[in-house]
Amino acid sequence: MKTPGDPRLDPGLSAIMGERRQLINLAYRLLGSLADAEDVVQETYTRWYALSRQQQEAIASPGAWLMKVAGRICLDVLGSARVRRESYVGEWIPEPLPDHREWGEGRADPADRVTLDESVTMAFLVVLESMTPAERVAFVLHDVFRYPFAEVAEIVGRSSAACRQLASSARRRVSASQAPVASVASRADIVREFKKAWEAKDIQALIGLLDPDATGIADGGGLVNAAPHPIVGGEQVARYLVTIGGVLRGRTILERTVNGQPGLVIQQDGVTSTVIALGIANGRVTHFWAVRNPEKLRPW
């Protein structure tokens, strides 16, 4: 039975709300933060409902309108994010996402789920962070969401040719950072060996699993303890992990999916305190990203 407020009473409303997942997927990739993505989507819908009924009916493609507005809001947020990051305590890492089956209570709505594919791996999101806001928006809209440059130009506020150049520049950055693709099974094996070596505080095993140029980065947001600067070098990362091994006492390291890839989660009494994403290339760990900021661990 239909009740007041039921979207089924208004097919138009149902269609509009059906765009929510696409908007969340776009905003998360652009911002690297699920919390910020949710704010963007909320603001997008607020602007839609601020239109009169006549204005809404005059829009040929509401879905395209919503994506355009969300893209523009994300562009504004990215511009201000650089200023906010300057006051962020320590290193900033994109907000990690769990496998859909492990989302926390109240986060099971399919409309709020981000599609876990190669465009949301931690390595990919970190590369996006190195881009200018315009590069990031042009690249994600065109290369990930397949928007034609004419439509990208309307969102970015530049010509189609300029957007094509922005996307090309971003594409080169991504290509330069890409490691040879390894199967999920082989990545999972390396993560499992890494976990065993860390738990055993076996520094030689860790060094063997880490690339000589490996980098370790931790994000505590000033709310919990975390290395204030990147740790560079496989041996240095290994020694750091062994040094903080005492912190693991009473905690459990679990193998979990992090942004669609094999990763690790540290829990105490069932509560997640750290989520670790690992960059892997040529059979070795090249990057160790540890997110400890509790504000970024809500879905866990």
C-alpha positions in Angstrom: 0.0 0.0 0.0 1.3 3.5 -0.9 1.6 5.9 1.9 2.0 9.7 2.0 5.5 10.6 1.0 6.0 7.3 -0.7 8.2 8.0 -3.9 5.9 5.6 -5.8 3.1 8.3 -5.7 5.3 10.5 -7.8 7.2 8.7 -10.7 9.2 12.0 -11.2 10.4 12.0 -7.6 11.3 8.3 -7.9 13.4 9.0 -11.0 15.1 12.0 -9.3 16.0 10.0 -6.2 17.2 7.2 -8.4 20.1 9.4 -9.4 21.5 9.4 -5.9 23.9 6.5 -6.3 25.4 8.0 -9.5 25.8 11.3 -7.7 27.5 9.7 -4.7 29.8 7.8 -7.0 30.8 11.0 -8.8 31.3 13.1 -5.6 33.4 10.4 -3.8 35.8 10.0 -6.7 36.2 13.8 -7.0 36.6 14.5 -3.3 38.0 11.4 -1.8 35.7 11.7 1.2 32.4 10.0 1.6 31.2 12.5 4.2 31.9 15.4 1.8 30.3 13.5 -1.0 27.1 13.1 1.0 27.1 16.8 1.7 27.5 17.6 -2.0 24.6 15.3 -2.9 22.4 16.8 -0.2 23.2 20.3 -1.5 22.5 19.1 -5.1 19.0 17.9 -4.2 18.4 21.1 -2.1 19.0 23.1 -5.3 16.7 20.9 -7.3 13.8 21.3 -4.9 14.4 25.1 -4.7 13.3 25.2 -8.4 9.6 25.8 -9.1 7.6 22.9 -10.6 7.6 24.8 -13.9 11.4 25.1 -13.8 11.8 21.4 -13.0 9.5 20.3 -15.8 11.4 22.5 -18.3 14.6 20.5 -17.6 14.8 17.9 -20.4 17.2 15.6 -18.5 16.9 15.9 -14.7 19.7 13.3 -14.2 22.1 15.3 -16.4 21.1 18.5 -14.5 21.8 16.9 -11.1 25.2 15.6 -12.3 26.1 19.0 -13.7 25.2 20.8 -10.4 27.0 18.1 -8.3 30.1 18.5 -10.5 30.1 22.3 -10.1 29.7 22.0 -6.3 32.6 19.5 -6.2 34.7 21.9 -8.2 34.1 24.6 -5.6 34.7 22.2 -2.7 38.0 21.1 -4.3 39.1 24.7 -4.5 38.5 25.3 -0.9 39.9 21.9 0.2 43.4 23.0 -0.6 43.1 25.8 2.0 41.5 23.4 4.5 44.3 20.9 4.0 46.9 23.5 5.0 45.5 23.5 8.5 45.0 19.7 8.6 47.2 18.1 11.2 49.6 15.6 9.7 49.2 13.7 6.4 45.8 13.6 4.6 44.7 10.3 3.0 41.4 9.7 1.2 38.6 8.2 3.2 38.7 4.4 2.9 35.7 2.3 2.0 34.8 -1.2 3.1 33.3 -4.0 1.1 29.5 -3.4 0.8 28.8 -6.5 3.0 30.7 -4.9 5.9 29.3 -1.4 5.9 28.3 -0.2 9.4 24.7 -0.2 10.7 22.5 2.3 8.9 24.8 2.4 5.8 23.3 -0.4 3.9 21.2 1.7 1.5 22.2 0.7 -2.1 21.8 4.4 -3.0 24.6 5.3 -0.7 27.0 2.7 -2.0 30.1 3.6 -4.1 30.8 1.2 -6.9 34.1 -0.4 -6.0 36.3 -0.6 -9.1 39.7 0.5 -10.3 38.7 4.2 -10.1 38.3 4.1 -6.3 41.5 2.2 -5.3 43.5 4.1 -2.8 46.4 4.4 -5.3 44.1 5.9 -7.9 42.5 8.4 -5.4 46.0 9.5 -4.2 47.0 10.3 -7.8 43.8 12.3 -8.2 44.8 14.3 -5.1 47.9 15.5 -7.0 45.8 17.1 -9.7 44.4 20.6 -9.9 40.6 20.8 -9.2 39.9 21.4 -12.9 42.1 18.5 -14.0 40.4 16.2 -11.6 36.9 17.1 -12.5 37.6 17.0 -16.3 39.4 13.6 -16.1 36.9 11.9 -13.8 33.9 13.1 -15.7 35.3 12.1 -19.1 37.5 9.1 -18.5 35.5 7.5 -15.6 31.9 8.6 -16.3 32.3 9.0 -20.1 30.9 12.5 -20.3 31.6 14.2 -23.7 33.9 17.2 -23.4 31.2 19.5 -24.5 29.3 18.7 -21.3 32.4 18.6 -19.2 33.1 22.2 -20.4 29.8 23.4 -19.1 30.7 22.1 -15.6 34.3 23.2 -15.5 33.6 26.5 -17.1 36.2 26.2 -19.8 36.2 25.4 -23.5 36.0 21.8 -24.8 39.5 22.0 -26.1 40.8 23.2 -22.7 39.0 20.4 -20.9 40.5 17.9 -23.4 43.9 19.2 -22.4 43.1 19.0 -18.7 42.0 15.4 -19.0 45.1 14.5 -21.1 47.4 16.0 -18.5 45.6 14.1 -15.7 45.7 10.9 -17.8 49.5 11.2 -18.1 49.8 11.5 -14.3 47.7 8.3 -13.8 49.6 6.4 -16.5 52.9 7.4 -14.9 51.8 6.1 -11.5 50.2 2.9 -12.6 51.8 -0.4 -11.6 51.5 -3.6 -13.5 48.2 -5.1 -12.8 48.3 -8.1 -10.4 45.4 -10.5 -9.8 43.3 -10.1 -6.7 44.5 -13.5 -5.5 48.2 -12.6 -5.8 47.6 -9.3 -4.0 45.7 -11.1 -1.3 48.6 -13.5 -0.9 51.1 -10.7 -0.5 48.8 -8.9 2.0 48.5 -12.1 4.0 52.3 -12.6 4.1 52.7 -9.0 5.1 50.2 -9.4 8.0 52.0 -12.5 9.2 55.4 -10.8 9.2 54.1 -7.8 11.0 52.4 -9.8 13.7 55.6 -11.8 14.2 57.7 -8.6 14.2 59.9 -10.3 11.6 61.8 -7.3 10.2 63.7 -9.3 7.6 60.4 -10.8 6.2 58.9 -7.3 6.1 61.9 -5.9 4.3 61.6 -8.7 1.8 58.0 -7.9 1.2 58.5 -4.1 0.9 59.9 -2.4 -2.2 63.2 -0.7 -1.5 61.6 2.6 -2.3 58.3 1.9 -0.4 56.5 4.8 1.3 54.4 4.6 4.5 51.9 7.3 5.3 49.5 7.6 8.3 46.5 9.9 8.7 45.5 10.6 12.3 44.0 14.0 11.7 45.5 15.3 14.9 42.9 13.1 16.8 45.0 10.0 17.3 48.7 9.2 17.2 50.1 8.8 13.7 53.5 9.4 12.0 53.5 13.1 11.2 55.5 12.7 8.0 55.8 10.1 5.3 58.3 7.3 6.0 60.4 6.7 2.9 62.3 3.5 2.1 61.4 -0.2 2.6 63.7 -0.8 5.4 62.6 2.4 7.2 59.0 1.4 6.8 59.7 -2.1 8.1 61.6 -0.8 11.2 58.7 1.6 11.9 56.2 -1.2 11.8 58.2 -3.3 14.1 58.7 -0.4 16.5 55.0 0.2 16.8 54.4 -3.5 17.1 53.7 -3.1 20.8 50.7 -1.0 19.9 49.1 -4.1 18.4 49.0 -5.8 21.8 45.3 -6.6 22.5 44.4 -5.7 19.0 43.5 -7.9 16.0 44.8 -7.5 12.4 42.2 -8.6 9.9 42.3 -9.1 6.2 39.6 -7.0 4.6 38.7 -5.4 1.3 39.7 -1.7 1.3 38.4 0.3 -1.7 37.9 -2.8 -3.7 41.4 -4.2 -3.0 42.9 -6.6 -0.4 43.9 -4.6 2.7 44.1 -4.8 6.5 42.0 -3.6 9.4 43.1 -3.2 13.0 40.4 -3.7 15.6 40.2 -3.7 19.3 37.1 -5.3 20.9 35.4 -5.3 17.5 36.0 -1.6 17.0 38.0 -0.5 14.0 40.9 1.8 14.9 43.0 1.7 11.7 42.3 0.8 8.0 45.3 0.0 5.9 45.5 0.1 2.1 48.5 -1.3 0.3 50.0 -0.4 -3.0 51.5 -3.5 -4.7 53.7 -3.8 -7.7 55.9 -6.6 -9.0 55.1 -8.7 -6.0 56.1 -6.1 -3.4 54.4 -3.5 -1.3 55.2 -0.1 -2.6 52.8 2.0 -0.5 51.4 1.6 3.0 48.5 4.0 3.7 47.1 3.8 7.2 44.0 5.8 8.0 43.5 6.3 11.8 41.4 9.4 11.9 38.2 8.2 13.5 36.1 10.7 11.5 37.1 8.8 8.3 36.2 5.4 9.7 32.5 5.8 10.2 31.5 3.1 7.6 33.7 0.6 9.4 
